Amino acid sequence: MLCIAALFIWLSLGKLSYNERNNIWKTIKKSNKIWILVSMAIGVFSHWIRAVRWNFLLKPLGQKIPKTTSFASIMAGYFANLGIPRTGEVLRASLVHKKTKIPFQQLFGTIITERLVDMLMLIIITCISVIINTGLIITFFESNNINPLKLIIFLASIPLICFFLLKLFNKLKSNRFKKIIHFIKDLIESIVSIKKMPQKQYFIFLTVLIWLCYIAMFYAIKYSIDGTESMTLPMIIVTFVIGSFAMTISNGGLGAFPFSIASTLVFFGYKNTDSEAFGWILWSSQTIINIILGVLGLIYFAFFAKKNSILPHQEN
């Protein structure tokens, strides 16, 4: 992953001359810091909303945790993902499990559910961006050999693969495989808990709010640079979609995210200097949040989170 990040950093900055890199740095230094702080605040708010939303998935399982514990675990997970992608989800569930004694597989199952819901939201936003920018999207994907449909098909095939594996494991009699089967069944129970969720409308509202916050983060950054203030909402949505897919390529989107954002803005006709500055400002501002709050989250679990800090579940 780090090699991939290094490759994208080279693609982004390596081919530029000293003067071009210097101009990008000058643009970043001259950027409007107030709008950057606004974008960062929106980012923190989206993470808090995600912490609130998690309890809606835990309710059908008869579980509930303090919002501070949920928030700290989420930020610690984001911090871990900067080092080794996808370890954050495991760390998040492990931290909460150790303090609350909620079964790990239940916690991890709800996190998987979150990821599936978020992937659905990304697909919906991608479809919206295609509808409002059909010609530009097709031209951009063709010119950059980007095919997000392959990723969608791959993710859609995962449940089918799991189904066949479960059938295979059921035919095996060893105790080890029985434990695996039990773990998988607990995961599936947690994943399908969304069907039993009370107040589904609030969960949907919070989900939409999270993703509106993500787009708003992009929208705020456009005002931080003089050359990107003219970006329209359709352009913002396209840029957001490209950036979202790029985040999965390397550690925390390092290199890949700024490169993809800059390439998209250049495609829309913006100066390379402003485009590169936009991508790096957005990536670095949100990464700073993840580092600071991630470290604070780990400190919280190490010294402040109380054991068995589970809240009594109340049916609404």
Solvent accessible surface area in square Angstrom, and as a share of the most:
residue,aa,sasa,rsa
1,M,98,0.44
2,L,119,0.59
3,C,111,0.66
4,I,66,0.34
5,A,1,0.00
6,A,59,0.45
7,L,95,0.47
8,F,34,0.14
9,I,57,0.29
10,W,130,0.45
11,L,57,0.28
12,S,4,0.02
13,L,44,0.22
14,G,36,0.35
15,K,138,0.59
16,L,28,0.14
17,S,57,0.37
18,Y,157,0.60
19,N,102,0.52
20,E,74,0.33
21,R,96,0.35
22,N,47,0.24
23,N,67,0.35
24,I,8,0.04
25,W,140,0.49
26,K,92,0.39
27,T,24,0.14
28,I,37,0.19
29,K,113,0.48
30,K,167,0.71
31,S,7,0.05
32,N,64,0.33
33,K,104,0.44
34,I,123,0.62
35,W,90,0.32
36,I,22,0.11
37,L,112,0.56
38,V,55,0.32
39,S,0,0.00
40,M,37,0.16
41,A,61,0.47
42,I,39,0.20
43,G,0,0.00
44,V,52,0.30
45,F,96,0.40
46,S,0,0.00
47,H,15,0.07
48,W,89,0.31
49,I,15,0.07
50,R,7,0.03
51,A,0,0.00
52,V,30,0.17
53,R,0,0.00
54,W,0,0.00
55,N,10,0.05
56,F,24,0.10
57,L,0,0.00
58,L,0,0.00
59,K,22,0.09
60,P,35,0.22
61,L,29,0.14
62,G,41,0.40
63,Q,28,0.13
64,K,61,0.26
65,I,0,0.00
66,P,29,0.18
67,K,93,0.39
68,T,75,0.44
69,T,0,0.00
70,S,0,0.00
71,F,34,0.14
72,A,8,0.06
73,S,0,0.00
74,I,2,0.01
75,M,0,0.00
76,A,0,0.00
77,G,3,0.03
78,Y,38,0.14
79,F,65,0.27
80,A,23,0.18
81,N,19,0.10
82,L,37,0.19
83,G,47,0.45
84,I,114,0.58
85,P,31,0.20
86,R,136,0.50
87,T,49,0.29
88,G,2,0.02
89,E,12,0.05
90,V,71,0.41
91,L,52,0.26
92,R,6,0.02
93,A,0,0.00
94,S,29,0.19
95,L,26,0.13
96,V,0,0.00
97,H,64,0.29
98,K,130,0.55
99,K,32,0.14
100,T,6,0.03
101,K,124,0.52
102,I,2,0.01
103,P,49,0.31
104,F,47,0.20
105,Q,38,0.17
106,Q,36,0.16
107,L,0,0.00
108,F,42,0.18
109,G,0,0.00
110,T,0,0.00
111,I,1,0.00
112,I,48,0.24
113,T,4,0.03
114,E,0,0.00
115,R,70,0.26
116,L,90,0.45
117,V,24,0.14
118,D,12,0.06
119,M,44,0.20
120,L,102,0.51
121,M,26,0.11
122,L,13,0.07
123,I,44,0.22
124,I,77,0.39
125,I,11,0.06
126,T,11,0.07
127,C,67,0.40
128,I,79,0.40
129,S,1,0.00
130,V,49,0.28
131,I,132,0.67
132,I,79,0.40
133,N,17,0.09
134,T,65,0.38
135,G,50,0.48
136,L,80,0.40
137,I,6,0.03
138,I,86,0.44
139,T,69,0.40
140,F,6,0.02
141,F,31,0.13
142,E,125,0.56
143,S,77,0.50
144,N,65,0.33
145,N,141,0.72
146,I,61,0.31
147,N,72,0.37
148,P,16,0.10
149,L,104,0.52
150,K,137,0.58
151,L,57,0.28
152,I,42,0.21
153,I,104,0.53
154,F,120,0.50
155,L,48,0.24
156,A,71,0.55
157,S,36,0.23
158,I,68,0.35
159,P,78,0.49
160,L,105,0.52
161,I,89,0.45
162,C,63,0.38
163,F,104,0.44
164,F,125,0.52
165,L,78,0.39
166,L,27,0.13
167,K,104,0.44
168,L,95,0.47
169,F,32,0.14
170,N,72,0.37
171,K,156,0.66
172,L,65,0.32
173,K,158,0.67
174,S,54,0.35
175,N,111,0.57
176,R,186,0.68
177,F,67,0.28
178,K,108,0.46
179,K,148,0.63
180,I,63,0.32
181,I,16,0.08
182,H,111,0.50
183,F,72,0.30
184,I,38,0.19
185,K,104,0.44
186,D,25,0.13
187,L,23,0.11
188,I,71,0.36
189,E,82,0.37
190,S,0,0.00
191,I,43,0.22
192,V,55,0.32
193,S,1,0.01
194,I,51,0.26
195,K,152,0.64
196,K,139,0.59
197,M,4,0.02
198,P,35,0.22
199,Q,64,0.28
200,K,90,0.38
201,Q,110,0.49
202,Y,106,0.40
203,F,8,0.03
204,I,103,0.52
205,F,120,0.50
206,L,18,0.09
207,T,5,0.03
208,V,59,0.34
209,L,42,0.21
210,I,0,0.00
211,W,19,0.07
212,L,102,0.51
213,C,9,0.06
214,Y,34,0.13
215,I,21,0.11
216,A,35,0.27
217,M,19,0.09
218,F,8,0.03
219,Y,77,0.29
220,A,5,0.04
221,I,0,0.00
222,K,9,0.04
223,Y,68,0.26
224,S,4,0.03
225,I,5,0.03
226,D,130,0.67
227,G,31,0.30
228,T,0,0.00
229,E,80,0.36
230,S,82,0.53
231,M,2,0.01
232,T,65,0.38
233,L,91,0.45
234,P,49,0.31
235,M,46,0.21
236,I,0,0.00
237,I,20,0.10
238,V,3,0.02
239,T,0,0.00
240,F,8,0.03
241,V,2,0.01
242,I,8,0.04
243,G,0,0.00
244,S,20,0.13
245,F,26,0.11
246,A,3,0.02
247,M,79,0.35
248,T,77,0.45
249,I,66,0.33
250,S,2,0.01
251,N,7,0.03
252,G,15,0.14
253,G,0,0.00
254,L,45,0.23
255,G,0,0.00
256,A,0,0.00
257,F,13,0.05
258,P,0,0.00
259,F,56,0.23
260,S,15,0.10
261,I,0,0.00
262,A,3,0.02
263,S,30,0.20
264,T,1,0.00
265,L,0,0.00
266,V,68,0.39
267,F,68,0.28
268,F,31,0.13
269,G,67,0.64
270,Y,31,0.12
271,K,139,0.59
272,N,61,0.31
273,T,28,0.16
274,D,14,0.07
275,S,0,0.00
276,E,8,0.03
277,A,0,0.00
278,F,0,0.00
279,G,0,0.00
280,W,37,0.13
281,I,6,0.03
282,L,2,0.01
283,W,38,0.13
284,S,40,0.26
285,S,4,0.03
286,Q,24,0.11
287,T,15,0.08
288,I,83,0.42
289,I,9,0.04
290,N,25,0.13
291,I,74,0.37
292,I,97,0.49
293,L,35,0.17
294,G,0,0.00
295,V,59,0.34
296,L,97,0.48
297,G,4,0.03
298,L,61,0.30
299,I,69,0.35
300,Y,51,0.19
301,F,10,0.04
302,A,69,0.54
303,F,157,0.65
304,F,139,0.58
305,A,10,0.08
306,K,161,0.68
307,K,148,0.63
308,N,95,0.49
309,S,20,0.13
310,I,66,0.33
311,L,70,0.35
312,P,104,0.65
313,H,49,0.22
314,Q,134,0.59
315,E,134,0.60
316,N,116,0.60
